[in-house]
Amino acid sequence: MKNIFIVYMAPGNNEQMVHYEDTIKNRVAQDRILKFVDLNLGQRLREIFLNKPIAVWGSRDSSSNRSKFEKMQIGDDILIVEGGKIRLLGKIAEKTVNPDLSQELWQNIQGGTREGWNLVYFIANPIELDLPFARFRELFDYEPNYTLRGFTSVSEERVERFIENYGDLYSALERLKKEKKVEKRPPAVKEPLGEYPQREESIAEKPEPVDEATLSEHVTMQWKLVQLGLKSGSKVWVPRNDQGKIQSSFGFSEFEQQFTAGIDMQAKYVENIDVVWKEEFRIDAAFEIENTTSIYSGLLRFSDLKIVAPNSIYPLFIVAPQAKKNRVLEQVKRPTFRRIEFNKKVRFLSYEGINEVDTFFAKSTAGLNIDILLAKSEGLD
């Protein structure tokens, strides 16, 4: 079961705020951390954060805090709340009980105690929220007078009910930050956690015959999206069955060994999408390339994503030659897609647009991000 942890900072606690600025907002250079951790943890941190500085926080090693810390798992959500505001949301990347690292990072500014913050956790994908904590209380059905103290966790019952209703906390709070409505899952998918059924594809279009030239074009487009993703700073996933084709054609083999680590959905809903740009605990964009299969099948995979995780805000792209745009529009009109307003949630990205971006960034990586592809894509509504 997934956990959600909350760190509460009382307004006016200058010591906590100094530490927050130092090791959360400004983050910590890896060389300050790695000399205090063992080789296995150091390697894991480098895999997750590459060469980037890391957001780090810690709690006092009391018996109450220790019991929560021992429950903490990679991929769990963590909130930092100051007074009545949610300051930060992130994912637990790793943890360690480490007095030496605590002493390196956090001094007792106020004096009077030698006790450190020895329960140390590393936070991936931290985002500043500045949201009223009251919004969190509403989503989790807490009483209006519920108050926070220190380091706490949300009960399993509340977490399970929230996930069944809304998908995942990270997406829901990101939507609130962008002043968008948090959506509930349709009742049909409120199955026991981990048992969402695969959708039937019996009404899909009959696949077209695929010649070698078309297959090669599909792999080439995957490779271009892989390269663009890497240049943007994302990690990139393609389905296992396609990895060998890309390696054979382009000599690239540095694929991740597994798709998910803390991403809030089962891998089966994502790992067969043609290309996914991702971080360790977050999806940045997903691409379905439609020239070797029916356009319907790619849209169906995206439909599964939006039903299982209705509050996710990363872009979904159907990628095809410009000449096939009308076929995409025809498929989006199907009742199964209209029911969830799918035309507002998927964008069309042409081969021609990708080729332009690929050519422009052939010898450069500066400035490349997902916004470039969003600007090249077209809405379907």
Buried (B, 14 or more C-beta within 10 A) or exposed (E): EBBBBBBBBEEEBEEBBEBBEBBBEEBBEBEBBBEBBEEEBBEBBEEBBEEEBBBBBBBBBBEEBBEBBEEBEBBBBBBBBBEEBBBBBBBBBBBBBBBEBBBBBBBEEEEEEEEBBBBBBBBBBBEEBEBEBBBBBEBBEBEEEEEBEBBBBBEEEBBBBBBBBBBBBBBBBBBBBEEEEBBEBEEEBEEEEEEBEEBEEEEBEEEEEEEEEEEEBBBBBBBBBBBBBBBBBBBBBBBEEBBEBBEEEBEBEEBBEEBBBBBBBBEEBBBBBBBBBBBBBBBBBBBBBBBBBBBBBBBBBBBBBBBBBBBBBBBBBBBBBEEBBEBBBEBBEBEBBEEBEBBEBBBBBBBEBBBEBBEEBEEEEEEBBBEBBEEBBEEBE
